[in-house]
Amino acid sequence: MSVRGKISNKVIEEAISRGGEVVADKVKDKTEWVVSSLRIKKSMLEDIDKALQETVGISRTGWILQAIQEKLKRTDE
């Protein structure tokens, strides 16, 4: 949406006072998920991307999480 012309200070102040939502406000349990960095060899990442080309509806992160979950299940058995 583009706006032409000058916007009054009143309109600006009203928009600011309404505020908005941010993703952090929508997360119900902030302690459930943790952000973590992962160092991975480029060749391994390329292999993951090749596997993902044959998979529909899953992200690279989702694929890695699924692989971790499968490994954890095997170690529990």
Backbone hydrogen bonds, N-H to C=O, Kabsch-Sander energy under -0.5 kcal/mol:
donor,donor_aa,acceptor,acceptor_aa,energy
12,I,8,S,-1.9
13,E,9,N,-2.8
14,E,10,K,-2.3
15,A,11,V,-2.1
16,I,12,I,-2.3
17,S,13,E,-2.6
18,R,14,E,-1.6
19,G,15,A,-1.1
25,D,22,V,-1.2
26,K,22,V,-0.8
26,K,23,V,-1.2
27,V,23,V,-1.0
30,K,28,K,-0.6
32,E,29,D,-1.5
33,W,29,D,-0.5
40,I,38,L,-0.5
45,L,41,K,-2.1
46,E,42,K,-2.3
47,D,43,S,-1.8
48,I,44,M,-2.1
49,D,45,L,-2.5
50,K,46,E,-2.0
51,A,47,D,-2.1
52,L,48,I,-2.2
53,Q,49,D,-1.2
54,E,50,K,-0.6
54,E,51,A,-0.8
55,T,52,L,-1.2
63,W,59,S,-2.5
64,I,60,R,-2.4
65,L,61,T,-2.7
66,Q,62,G,-2.4
67,A,63,W,-2.2
68,I,64,I,-2.3
69,Q,65,L,-2.5
70,E,66,Q,-2.3
71,K,67,A,-2.1
72,L,68,I,-2.6
73,K,69,Q,-2.2
74,R,70,E,-1.9
75,T,71,K,-2.0
76,D,72,L,-1.5
77,E,73,K,-0.9
